[in-house]
């Protein structure tokens, strides 16, 4: 939901007041915060190491063990990456039909342009 001009002005005034009263706190609020989920990170790293061992062992015995090890490593890397999340004060915009309609209208325009040529 978009803010009105009055709300934007009020928010800007509040930010200026906060910065004037406590600049150290205001600078902390302005920076994004990062959080690591320890259980996910540890399980991802352990899974990656198990996958690496399976990949190496599979090279000397059966090929499907190597493939399984690679898949385990890939999934574990994704788990480790998802363990790291950024916390910001901004809400993620919800998917709206406006963006989809905008995409469809652009595609239709391109189609019409090609047909006109």
C-alpha positions, -999 to 999 in steps of 0.1 A, spaced: 0 0 0 14 33 -10 18 62 14 1 95 9 21 127 6 11 137 42 22 103 55 55 105 36 62 140 50 53 128 85 76 98 82 105 120 69 100 144 99 101 114 123 133 101 107 149 136 109 139 138 146 153 104 154 185 112 136 189 145 155 181 129 189 201 97 186 223 95 155 240 62 166 207 44 170 194 58 137 225 46 118 220 11 133 184 11 121 194 21 86 218 -9 81 203 -42 71 206 -70 97 218 -104 89 209 -136 108 222 -171 104 201 -200 114 227 -222 131 209 -256 128 204 -251 90 239 -240 85 254 -269 105 232 -295 88 240 -280 54 278 -281 60 276 -317 73 255 -327 43 280 -311 20 309 -330 35 290 -363 34 282 -356 -2 318 -349 -10 329 -382 6 302 -400 -14 314 -383 -45 350 -394 -39 342 -429 -28 318 -433 -58 346 -425 -82 365 -457 -72 334 -480 -70 300 -473 -84 291 -442 -105 256 -438 -90 272 -432 -56 291 -403 -71 259 -389 -87 241 -392 -54 270 -375 -36 268 -346 -61 231 -342 -56 235 -343 -18 262 -316 -21 239 -294 -43 210 -297 -19 233 -290 11 247 -259 -6 211 -246 -11 203 -253 25 234 -234 37 225 -205 14 189 -204 28 203 -204 64 216 -169 58 187 -144 57 187 -106 56 164 -88 80 153 -54 69 125 -31 78 110 -32 43 82 -55 35 86 -77 5 61 -67 -21 34 -92 -27 29 -106 -61 1 -86 -77 -19 -90 -108 -7 -56 -120 27 -69 -127 13 -98 -146 -10 -76 -166 19 -53 -173 39 -83 -186 10 -95 -207 4 -60 -222 41 -58 -231 41 -92 -247 9 -83 -267 26 -50 -278 57 -69 -290 35 -94 -308 16 -66 -325 49 -48 -335 61 -81 -351 28 -85 -370 30 -50 -383 65 -54 -398 
